[in-house]
Amino acid sequence: MRESGGVLLVGHRGGPTRDYPENAIETFQRTYDAGTHAMEVDIAETKDGKLVLMHDDELDRTTTGTGLVADYTLADIQKLKLQTGSKDTKFSPPTLEAALAWAVRTGAVLELDKKRSAAYPPIIAAIRAAKAENNVIVITYTDAQAVEVHKAAADLMITATITSPAQAEALIKRGVNPETLIAWTGVEQPDPDLWQALSARGIESSFGTTGPKATAFDTLYWDDGDGSEYEELVSGGLTILVTGITDKTGRQLAADRQKAGACGL
């Protein structure tokens, strides 16, 4: 990406649709086949200490089960079926191990979002076991988390919430390598000035057009059927775009994504 330019499109929660649920390998494959080769996924820990893909603390919204993920074993959870907003599917919640194996096999990139029940050390261990170092970006939210993950695995790409160039410099002074750092700049307001300042320091920026349906940029940008606002994000210096509308947004950004294709994405 640093050599070829362009934009990396990331499917939020794997790019779910009416027929394909969030955080399912079958959904990842559908998203990948449609042209988006990076997905953000969520990691929770089960009662027996296994890592499973699940966004919520509870099973109720996305599966046929009820109650807390942390109250069930992996075997219990894998008996459940994942749900979309409108239907049950035949797919079951996958393990992080299976998702990483899929990413290595296809060449996809998974952006790993640790939920509260999970911890970074076992996630890093799973990445090492799968030899998936070149297929992941590890999400951190605080400066302390960014430093923790970088110290534990300095070779892994990480995102850190960054709101100013000064914050980025402070992280670098604490030992975080800018070569493996991506700035997460939120979902609330595009900030081209920040993106360009960080780019000059060798740090790429990530921004999300996801969020509550009524207020998300994914909704607002497509309200008039014209997604040119996405192109404005890229021209403003954005390198990584996290979206909940992968297919349509991908077509809008076809030219910019073609540049990223030089590195297999």
C-alpha positions in Angstrom: 0.0 0.0 0.0 2.8 2.4 0.8 4.4 1.8 -2.6 1.3 1.6 -4.8 -1.1 4.0 -3.2 -4.9 3.5 -3.4 -7.2 2.4 -0.6 -7.7 -0.8 1.3 -11.4 -1.5 1.9 -12.3 -3.4 5.0 -15.6 -5.2 5.5 -17.0 -4.4 8.9 -17.7 -7.6 10.9 -16.8 -9.5 7.8 -19.3 -7.9 5.4 -22.6 -9.4 6.4 -25.7 -9.4 4.1 -29.3 -10.5 4.5 -28.2 -14.1 3.8 -24.7 -14.1 5.4 -24.3 -13.3 9.1 -21.5 -11.3 10.7 -18.3 -13.0 11.9 -18.8 -16.1 9.8 -16.1 -17.7 7.6 -18.7 -18.3 4.9 -19.4 -14.5 5.0 -15.7 -13.7 4.7 -15.5 -15.9 1.6 -18.5 -14.2 0.0 -17.0 -10.8 0.7 -13.6 -11.9 -0.6 -15.2 -13.4 -3.8 -17.0 -10.1 -4.3 -13.6 -8.2 -4.3 -13.1 -7.0 -0.7 -10.1 -8.9 0.6 -9.9 -7.4 4.2 -12.4 -7.9 7.0 -12.7 -6.6 10.5 -13.7 -9.4 12.9 -14.5 -9.6 16.6 -12.9 -12.0 19.1 -14.5 -13.2 22.4 -13.4 -15.9 24.9 -15.5 -18.8 25.9 -16.0 -20.4 29.4 -13.3 -22.9 28.6 -10.8 -20.3 27.4 -11.2 -20.7 23.7 -11.3 -17.8 21.2 -14.4 -17.5 19.1 -15.6 -14.9 16.7 -18.4 -12.9 18.3 -19.1 -9.2 18.6 -21.5 -9.0 21.6 -21.0 -10.2 25.1 -24.3 -12.0 24.8 -25.3 -14.6 22.2 -28.9 -13.3 21.8 -28.5 -10.9 18.9 -26.5 -12.9 16.4 -27.1 -16.6 17.3 -29.9 -19.0 18.2 -28.6 -19.0 21.8 -29.1 -16.8 24.8 -26.9 -15.6 27.6 -23.3 -14.6 28.0 -20.6 -16.0 25.7 -18.4 -16.4 28.7 -20.9 -18.7 30.3 -20.7 -21.3 27.6 -18.0 -23.7 26.3 -16.8 -23.6 22.7 -18.6 -26.9 22.1 -21.8 -25.4 23.3 -21.4 -22.3 21.2 -20.6 -24.2 18.0 -23.9 -26.1 18.3 -25.6 -22.8 17.7 -26.5 -21.2 14.4 -25.7 -17.7 13.4 -28.5 -15.3 12.5 -28.7 -12.3 10.2 -31.2 -9.5 10.9 -33.9 -11.5 9.2 -33.2 -15.2 9.3 -31.4 -18.1 10.9 -28.5 -19.5 8.8 -26.8 -22.9 8.6 -23.5 -21.4 9.7 -22.0 -21.8 13.2 -19.7 -19.4 15.1 -16.1 -20.1 14.0 -13.0 -20.2 16.1 -10.3 -17.6 15.7 -8.0 -20.5 14.7 -10.3 -21.4 11.8 -10.6 -17.8 10.7 -6.8 -17.3 10.7 -6.3 -20.5 8.7 -8.8 -19.3 6.1 -7.0 -15.9 5.9 -3.6 -17.6 5.3 -5.1 -19.9 2.7 -6.8 -17.1 0.7 -4.4 -14.3 1.3 -7.0 -12.2 3.0 -6.3 -9.7 5.8 -8.2 -9.9 9.1 -8.4 -6.9 11.3 -8.8 -8.4 14.8 -11.0 -6.6 17.3 -10.6 -7.9 20.8 -13.7 -7.8 22.9 -13.7 -7.4 26.7 -13.8 -11.1 27.5 -10.6 -11.8 25.5 -6.9 -10.9 26.0 -4.1 -10.1 23.7 -1.5 -12.8 24.7 -3.7 -15.8 23.5 -4.7 -13.8 20.4 -1.0 -13.2 19.5 -0.3 -16.9 20.3 -3.0 -17.9 17.8 -1.5 -15.7 15.1 1.9 -17.3 15.6 0.5 -20.8 15.6 -1.3 -20.1 12.3 1.7 -18.3 10.8 -0.7 -15.5 10.1 1.6 -12.6 10.8 1.2 -11.2 7.3 -2.6 -11.6 7.4 -3.6 -9.6 10.4 -3.9 -6.1 11.8 -4.4 -6.1 15.6 -6.8 -3.4 16.8 -5.9 -1.5 20.0 -8.0 1.4 21.5 -5.7 3.0 24.1 -2.1 4.1 24.1 -1.4 1.5 26.8 -2.9 -1.3 24.7 -0.8 -0.1 21.7 2.4 -0.2 23.7 1.4 -3.6 25.2 0.8 -5.3 21.9 3.9 -3.7 20.2 6.1 -4.9 23.0 4.7 -8.4 22.8 4.8 -8.6 19.0 6.7 -5.8 17.4 6.4 -7.3 13.9 2.6 -7.2 13.8 0.6 -4.4 12.3 -1.5 -2.6 14.9 -4.1 0.2 14.9 -4.2 2.7 17.7 -6.7 5.4 18.2 -4.9 8.6 17.2 -6.5 12.1 17.3 -3.4 14.3 16.6 0.1 14.1 15.3 1.3 14.8 18.8 -0.4 11.7 20.1 1.3 9.6 17.4 4.7 11.1 18.4 4.0 10.2 22.0 3.4 6.6 21.0 6.6 6.5 19.0 8.5 7.9 22.0 7.0 5.0 24.1 8.6 2.5 21.6 5.8 1.9 19.1 7.3 1.6 15.6 5.6 3.9 13.1 6.4 1.3 10.4 3.8 -1.1 12.0 1.4 1.6 13.2 -1.9 2.5 11.6 -3.9 5.4 13.0 -7.5 4.7 13.7 -9.3 8.0 13.4 -12.8 7.0 14.3 -16.2 7.2 12.7 -17.5 10.6 13.6 -15.7 13.1 11.3 -13.3 12.8 8.4 -10.0 14.6 9.1 -7.9 15.0 6.0 -5.5 17.4 7.7 -4.7 14.7 10.3 -4.5 12.0 7.7 -2.0 14.0 5.6 0.1 15.0 8.7 0.3 11.4 9.7 1.2 10.3 6.2 4.1 12.7 6.2 5.3 10.8 9.3 4.9 7.5 7.5 1.7 6.5 9.3 -1.4 5.4 7.4 -4.8 6.4 8.6 -8.0 4.3 9.0 -11.5 5.7 9.2 -14.9 4.0 9.5 -18.1 4.9 7.7 -20.0 2.5 10.0 -22.2 3.1 13.0 -25.9 3.4 13.8 -27.9 3.2 10.6 -29.6 6.5 10.9 -26.3 8.5 11.3 -23.6 6.4 9.8 -21.8 7.8 6.8 -22.5 4.6 5.0 -26.2 5.6 5.1 -25.6 9.3 4.5 -23.3 8.9 1.6 -25.6 6.6 -0.3 -28.9 8.4 0.5 -28.8 10.2 -2.9 -27.5 7.1 -4.7 -24.1 8.9 -5.3 -21.2 7.6 -3.3 -18.7 10.2 -4.5 -18.0 11.1 -0.9 -16.0 7.9 -0.5 -13.7 9.2 -3.2 -13.3 12.4 -1.3 -12.1 10.5 1.7 -9.4 8.8 -0.4 -8.3 12.0 -2.1 -8.1 13.5 1.4 -5.4 11.1 2.4 -7.3 8.1 3.8 -5.6 4.7 3.2 -7.9 2.3 5.0 -11.7 2.5 4.9 -13.9 0.3 7.1 -17.4 0.1 5.7 -20.5 -1.9 6.2 -21.4 -1.7 2.5 -18.6 -3.5 0.8 -19.9 -4.4 -2.6 -21.4 -1.0 -3.6 -18.6 1.0 -2.0 -16.0 -1.2 -3.6 -17.5 -0.5 -7.0 -17.4 3.2 -6.3 -13.7 3.0 -5.4 -12.7 0.6 -8.1 -9.9 2.8 -9.5 -8.4 3.4 -6.1 -8.7 -0.2 -5.1 -7.0 -1.3 -8.3 -3.9 0.5 -7.2 -3.9 -1.5 -4.0 -4.1 -4.6 -6.1 -0.4 -4.3 -6.7 0.2 -5.8 -3.3 -2.5 -8.5 -3.6 -5.3 -6.6 -1.9 
